[in-house]
Amino acid sequence: MPRSQSSIEDRLRDALGDGLLTQEPLRHHTTFRIGGPADFYFAARTEEKLVGALAAAHAAGLPVFLLGGGSNLLVSDDGFRGLVIRNAIETIEFDGTAAHVGCGADFLELICRCRDQELSGLEFAAGIPGSVGGALYGNAGCYGQDIGTFTIECTNVALDGRGVETRPASWYQFAYRDSRLKRDPRVLLTCMLQLRRGERDAIQKVIDEKLEIRRVKHPQWRVEPTAGWRVEPTAGSYFKNLPPDWRMPGAKLSPGTHRVAAGQLLDECGCRGLRVGDAMVFSKHANIIVNAGRASALEVLELAEIMKTRAREKFGVELEEEVMFLGEKPAPGRAARATPARRGRLSA
Ligand SMILES: Cc1cc2nc3c(=O)[nH]c(=O)nc-3n(C[C@H](O)[C@H](O)[C@H](O)COP(=O)(O)OP(=O)(O)OC[C@H]3O[C@@H](n4cnc5c(N)ncnc54)[C@H](O)[C@@H]3O)c2cc1C
């Protein structure tokens, strides 16, 4: 490690202690199981530690990346030159029908805790992987519902660790898979969500239904060595559904929305089963890429480029990525250029 790097490490270690990891493989922290090392990695379990980690990185002049459950991420094969801070603030408390939640809490854990309190609302989202903070960042949702609708307020802090502030939901501009945080990056620490009274059994029934739908239709991404199924790492839908004003005769709309599903277009482009190296379009859903072995980020990018090109050529539409990319993107054209040159590795 160069000398300047080791002095940065010393400064971070002074601030963060033994929890600081170096050269931590990010593939261990994403549901895609892809990604090179982060120079530095720290899991912050309290607000104080998270704010301290941001401030320490700022003082050392290091870029930071805030990681939740890593379920909407494709990380570069070269990893990340900076400090990855995992939000591990997992507190969940209730006050009447409101939930006060640490943004590192697991989304499904929150839904189950709401069920135990007989509080209804979020169960539609059972099975969306990741943390509550990640869900708020991208306003995660399905079946025409999203987490933003249930949000009263969130507390955030700037990336340099300064200016902790609590803002109402309207400030966050929640929209389809979008929030203000994508344009005005800040770190979410805690949030307050509004639920309503419900019955435990009725809530559990919805949770079971949603989990079963996902079990049948989605890749089994969890690493459960004792489970009887093959693990299929993925980051979920790769592209966003089409904007509401985009129309196509005969197109099916994504359930509960006015948007044509990207998966339908990709299906009609014959994308199911397409493969570049170990990156493969899922056999049951043309908008999901799975890591069928040891896929690299570059292979995923190449495959995604092919899917985009097919959608552009057949439907004249530019698909927009829903999965976020972390790290240095390969030079423009590298992924696309690899397509014809590596035909041998492209199969359907
Ligand atoms: C099998 C599968 C199914 C999926 N189904 C759905 C679905 O139905 N609907 C849906 O919307 N999504 C779905 N997803 C995508 C993903 O689960 C969601 O986007 C999820 O909410 C991401 O949360 P995360 O904690 O994993 O975020 P990460 O992947 O860790 O991070 C995503 C982004 O959020 C930012 N972020 C994370 N935490 C914070 C924080 N505390 N403060 C500020 N920024 C933060 C990160 O910096 C990053 O930019 C699916 C994914 C998989 C693998």
The ligand as an SDF file (V2000), in Angstrom:
LIG
                    3D

 53 58  0  0  0  0  0  0  0  0999 V2000
  -34.7020  -10.2350   -6.2380 C   0  0  0  0  0  0  0  0  0  0  0  0
  -34.8830   -8.7230   -6.1780 C   0  0  0  0  0  0  0  0  0  0  0  0
  -36.1570   -8.2020   -6.2890 C   0  0  0  0  0  0  0  0  0  0  0  0
  -36.3360   -6.8040   -6.2410 C   0  0  0  0  0  0  0  0  0  0  0  0
  -37.6170   -6.3140   -6.3280 N   0  0  0  0  0  0  0  0  0  0  0  0
  -37.8050   -4.9770   -6.2550 C   0  0  0  0  0  0  0  0  0  0  0  0
  -39.1210   -4.4360   -6.3190 C   0  0  0  0  0  0  0  0  0  0  0  0
  -40.1180   -5.1500   -6.4380 O   0  0  0  0  0  0  0  0  0  0  0  0
  -39.2560   -3.0990   -6.2400 N   0  0  0  0  0  0  0  0  0  0  0  0
  -38.1800   -2.2560   -6.0900 C   0  0  0  0  0  0  0  0  0  0  0  0
  -38.3710   -1.0340   -6.0110 O   0  0  0  0  0  0  0  0  0  0  0  0
  -36.9260   -2.7470   -6.0240 N   0  0  0  0  0  0  0  0  0  0  0  0
  -36.7070   -4.0710   -6.1050 C   0  0  0  0  0  0  0  0  0  0  0  0
  -35.4330   -4.5790   -6.0450 N   0  0  0  0  0  0  0  0  0  0  0  0
  -34.2810   -3.6660   -5.9690 C   0  0  0  0  0  0  0  0  0  0  0  0
  -33.7960   -3.3550   -4.5190 C   0  0  0  0  0  0  0  0  0  0  0  0
  -34.1390   -4.4070   -3.6660 O   0  0  0  0  0  0  0  0  0  0  0  0
  -34.3970   -2.0740   -3.9900 C   0  0  0  0  0  0  0  0  0  0  0  0
  -34.0480   -1.0000   -4.8140 O   0  0  0  0  0  0  0  0  0  0  0  0
  -33.9320   -1.8000   -2.5440 C   0  0  0  0  0  0  0  0  0  0  0  0
  -34.7940   -0.8680   -1.9710 O   0  0  0  0  0  0  0  0  0  0  0  0
  -32.4900   -1.3020   -2.4550 C   0  0  0  0  0  0  0  0  0  0  0  0
  -32.1410   -1.2010   -1.0740 O   0  0  0  0  0  0  0  0  0  0  0  0
  -30.6640   -1.5180   -0.5710 P   0  0  0  0  0  0  0  0  0  0  0  0
  -30.6160   -1.2130    0.8770 O   0  0  0  0  0  0  0  0  0  0  0  0
  -30.2520   -2.8680   -0.9710 O   0  0  0  0  0  0  0  0  0  0  0  0
  -29.8480   -0.4070   -1.3600 O   0  0  0  0  0  0  0  0  0  0  0  0
  -28.3720   -0.5250   -1.9380 P   0  0  0  0  0  0  0  0  0  0  0  0
  -28.3940   -1.4460   -3.1100 O   0  0  0  0  0  0  0  0  0  0  0  0
  -27.4030   -0.8200   -0.8660 O   0  0  0  0  0  0  0  0  0  0  0  0
  -28.1300    0.9700   -2.4430 O   0  0  0  0  0  0  0  0  0  0  0  0
  -28.9130    1.4920   -3.5040 C   0  0  0  0  0  0  0  0  0  0  0  0
  -28.7430    3.0190   -3.4940 C   0  0  0  0  0  0  0  0  0  0  0  0
  -29.3300    3.5300   -2.3020 O   0  0  0  0  0  0  0  0  0  0  0  0
  -28.3940    4.3610   -1.6180 C   0  0  0  0  0  0  0  0  0  0  0  0
  -28.6400    4.2110   -0.1730 N   0  0  0  0  0  0  0  0  0  0  0  0
  -28.7420    3.0700    0.5370 C   0  0  0  0  0  0  0  0  0  0  0  0
  -28.9800    3.3590    1.8430 N   0  0  0  0  0  0  0  0  0  0  0  0
  -28.9830    4.7120    1.9490 C   0  0  0  0  0  0  0  0  0  0  0  0
  -29.1460    5.6310    3.0240 C   0  0  0  0  0  0  0  0  0  0  0  0
  -29.3450    5.2210    4.2840 N   0  0  0  0  0  0  0  0  0  0  0  0
  -29.0720    6.9560    2.7470 N   0  0  0  0  0  0  0  0  0  0  0  0
  -28.8670    7.4190    1.4890 C   0  0  0  0  0  0  0  0  0  0  0  0
  -28.6940    6.5820    0.4260 N   0  0  0  0  0  0  0  0  0  0  0  0
  -28.7530    5.2570    0.6570 C   0  0  0  0  0  0  0  0  0  0  0  0
  -27.0230    3.8070   -2.0090 C   0  0  0  0  0  0  0  0  0  0  0  0
  -26.0190    4.7810   -1.8260 O   0  0  0  0  0  0  0  0  0  0  0  0
  -27.2780    3.4660   -3.4700 C   0  0  0  0  0  0  0  0  0  0  0  0
  -27.1150    4.6170   -4.2630 O   0  0  0  0  0  0  0  0  0  0  0  0
  -35.2240   -5.9550   -6.0900 C   0  0  0  0  0  0  0  0  0  0  0  0
  -33.9410   -6.4940   -5.9620 C   0  0  0  0  0  0  0  0  0  0  0  0
  -33.7670   -7.8770   -6.0090 C   0  0  0  0  0  0  0  0  0  0  0  0
  -32.3880   -8.4500   -5.8430 C   0  0  0  0  0  0  0  0  0  0  0  0
  1  2  1  0
  2  3  1  0
  2 52  2  0
  3  4  2  0
  4  5  1  0
  4 50  1  0
  5  6  2  0
  6  7  1  0
  6 13  1  0
  7  8  2  0
  7  9  1  0
  9 10  1  0
 10 11  2  0
 10 12  1  0
 12 13  2  0
 13 14  1  0
 14 15  1  0
 14 50  1  0
 15 16  1  0
 16 17  1  0
 16 18  1  0
 18 19  1  0
 18 20  1  0
 20 21  1  0
 20 22  1  0
 22 23  1  0
 23 24  1  0
 24 25  2  0
 24 26  1  0
 24 27  1  0
 27 28  1  0
 28 29  2  0
 28 30  1  0
 28 31  1  0
 31 32  1  0
 32 33  1  0
 33 34  1  0
 33 48  1  0
 34 35  1  0
 35 36  1  0
 35 46  1  0
 36 37  1  0
 36 45  1  0
 37 38  2  0
 38 39  1  0
 39 40  1  0
 39 45  2  0
 40 41  1  0
 40 42  2  0
 42 43  1  0
 43 44  2  0
 44 45  1  0
 46 47  1  0
 46 48  1  0
 48 49  1  0
 50 51  2  0
 51 52  1  0
 52 53  1  0
M  END
$$$$
